[in-house]
Amino acid sequence: MISDKPKDLITLTDARKILGVSQAKMAAIIRNRTLTHYQDALDARVKLVSRADVLSLISREKAA
């Protein structure tokens, strides 16, 4: 089975720590589809995002 999920997935909690944002702001980022999220195969309650996408978001914010 071929997966199109990135290999560098991290939890939203880890992404929040990297970005330095609140839980509410992270929810808005996901809701606005600024970051693509994936469901954890082992725990459906856990959402994952690509670490590279999170770091790219930081770069975009600095450039703006």
N, C-alpha and C positions, 0 to 999 in steps of 0.2 A: 504494500500500500504506500503510495507516494503522498506525502503531506506538503501542503503549501504554507505551513506555519514556519515562521522564522525559527532558527535554532537558538537564538539568544533571548528567550522569553524570561521576563521577570514579573513578579507580582506587582499589583498596583501600589501596595505599601512600599515596596522598594523603589518604584518609580516616583512616588510622592517624596520620598527622602532625597532622591537625586535632584528632583525639580525644586524641592523646598516649598511645596504648596500644601494647603490644607486638604482634608478629605473632601470638603465641598467643592473646592476648586478642581480637584482631580476628577470628581464626578462630572463636573461641567465639561472638562476636557474630553472625557469619554463620550458624554451625551452629544457634544458638538462634533464628534467624529474627528477631532484633531489628531487623536491617536487611534489606531485600529487595535481592538482588543480581541482576545481569544479566550475560550473557556478551557479551564484545566481539565484534562481527561480523567484525572483521579478524583477531583472534587469540583462539582459543578458550581459551587458557590464562589470559587476563586477565578478572578479574571487576570489575564496575563497580557503584557504588552512587550513589544520588542525593545530591548535595551538600546539598540541603534536608533530606533525611532525617537526614544526619549532624549537621547543625546542630540539628535538632529533638531528636536524641538527647542532645546536650549540654544543651539546655534542660530536658529531662526529668530528667537526672541532677542538675542544680542545684536543681530543684524538690523532689526527693526528700529 
